[in-house]
Amino acid sequence: MTAEQFNEKYKEYLGKDHYGLDFEHPQVIEMLDKEFEEFTKRPGFKYYQIKLKFGMARFYADAITTDEGYRIEGQIDDLIRQYPWTK
């Protein structure tokens, strides 16, 4: 799945005027897809941006805990280190 396909799949959860997942990385997209299967069951879940900033992951969403957000960012960072790619 591409980032564009991911954003299309979860478009009903994408915050208005936001771009969602901003980069291509197959292992990250696969991990996020599994996580979103659970997140989308939560009332009020919305995501806004999933991006890399200064070489580190940033994940902005509603209806998740701070710890969950940090966990997702850490998983993205780990996957990128484990499976380097070019944008």
Secondary structure, 3 states (H helix, E strand, C coil): CCHHHHHHHCHHHECCCCCEECCCCHHHHHHHHHHHHHHCCCCCCEEEEEEEECCEEEEEEECCCHHHHHHHHHHHHHHHHHCCCCC
